Each structure stands twice: as C-alpha cells, then as structure tokens.
Amino acid sequence: MSERFAGQVAIITGAGTGIGRELAQGYAREGARVVLAGRRPEPLEETAAAVRSLGGEALVHPADVSEEEDGRRLVAAALERFGRLDVLLNNAGVPGTDQPVAEMSRENWDRTIAINLTGPMLLTREALRQAMIPARRGNVQLFSSAAAKRVRAKKAHYAAAKIGLVTLAQTLALEVSQHDVRVNALVIGLVGGELVDAWVRRMAVQSGKAEADVRRALVADIPMKRAVEAREVVDLSLYLASDAASAITGQAINVSCGYEMR
C-alpha cells in the first residue's frame, strides 16, 4: 500500500456501491482511513470488508445525506473515531424519476434536489465547521455530472442539482481558501459498470438488437467511443486530494472521455 495519504481520514458518501466503493478502496490503498456513509448498511459492510482485505481501516456509518442531523452525526463520528477529517467526497446521488417539467411531481423534484445538492451542502458545512476550518486544512470534492451541461429532456431536476454542485464548489472555494481548504467539482460522464451493462442487456432485448450494437450506439457521441472507467474517476479524485494539486481549487474538471469539454 502507498503512504501518500497515510494518517489521513476521508469520508465517502454513497460508499456502498459503484464509484463510492471504488473510491473507498482507492483511498485505502493510498493509506487513508475511510468513513463509509450511505443509506443501506449491508452494501457499506461489503465495502468495508473490501477495504479491510487491502489492509485498510474503515468505519461504517449509515446516513441519509439529505437529513441535516445525519450529516452532523457523520462528521462527529469520524472525529470521535479518528480525531481528524482531511477529505470529504460527496459522491452520493440519485437520478430521480424521468419526468418532463410539465408533469414533474413536487416529490420527485424535491427528493432529487435534496440528495444531490442540499445533502452535499449540509455535509460540507458540517465538515468545515467541525473539522476543516478549525484544523486549517481539508479537501472537499463534489461529484457532478456531464448531464448538468449537456441537458436532456425529462431530466431537469437532475441537471439542476448537478450544475448546482459546480457553482457550490466555486463559491465554497472563495469562502474557505483562506483556511487552506480546497474545493473542486468532478464532472463525470458515462461510467461503465454493472448498471450500464444491465441497461445494455435490457435495451438489446427490447429492441431485438445485438448487445454490441446497443453499446456502440450508447457511446457514439463520445469522442473516445467508450465509457469512463471507475478507476479513472478515482485517479482524478486522488490527484485533487493530494499535495500535487495544491494550487487547484474552485474548478469543475471533466472526466468524460471527451463527451463534455466546457
């Protein structure tokens, strides 16, 4: 295991599956102790087992980031267990139910905004208050989406939340740079994995097309003609949290295989 983040502590939301699990393992490999947050305990325990198999240390703390008190308790638990907090990865998110604005339910809109935008704000606030500003160090990352810049019909709630993360990161960077806290947004494109594979299989059955043809159509508009790999998101996150990126804050960095370039 590397020692790049030895002794440091990272909170990872949405840590039970997908990119969250990959982030947990990536930071553990680099020597960080990780605090795993999410709404379902079982997947979090699976991630913790994966981290421990690498020789890492993990604390499981189920939480709904959209609940204000959950965020406060999550940061407090990290500090109680490890005595510090260095990195906050606001990875948790939901796609919401696809609906045109003319048919959008208030419940669908509110829940999507609450988890994708309000939750990261609340948790970041607690991390700053309880740990990073007093310690005069820290790194916060907000996980946005290329869907925030390349909007699609029926996804107004999701796009609004994700573009909000970009402006939140920029505003936070202005507010906390004096405390040696850096804040950036990762603007993530289509990420390969189980969810994409399942979608491809489902579309192939529905359309009668070969899975290979469905997959090619899926990435046709991506310059590199492929999905982003989860490890590529992890590599960017690790770089942004490291001393190598000490002059980088307030940025929205695309990791989309060229799909989004603005």
C-alpha angles and dihedrals in degrees: 000000000000122000096214091114098024111158093009126122127219129190113209121190121202085028098150099081146006119001091359092061091045090051091051092052093043094053091043090054088055092054102262124138109231134214110205118209131181141121098261119062097201098064090043090056089051090053090047090053090052090050093049091049086062091053093258132134121240136182117201114212116169111214142156104226092206089065111085096212092048090059093049092050093046094057091042090052092051091051093045092052101038107015096230145047122212107161132034117192111192095198102140115111146143130214095221122215115301109250134150113243091249088062100031114135118221090231092055092047096045096047093048093049092043096055100034101040115006093046095055090047092052095046093045089050090055093046090052095045099043103033125358104049094045091047093042093226138084149117125227124190126190116200109221130169140237084236086075091066101030099048125199132199116270093022102088093121093051095043092048091052095046096047086048088062090058094054090041090056092049093048093046091050089057092048102046107029089097087063093053091252117137124203128191139164125227111212103205128197129200108326120205121229144093096324094052092044091052091048091051092051092048094049091047091055093045095047099035090233128131115265090239090057092048091050093049091051090049092059098033093109094047112095093219091047094228143082124259114263117233091235089060090059090048092050091053092047092051091049093050091050093048131087088250087075095045093130096047118097137133092030133136104211119195120222100176109117087257097307091121120032104163 
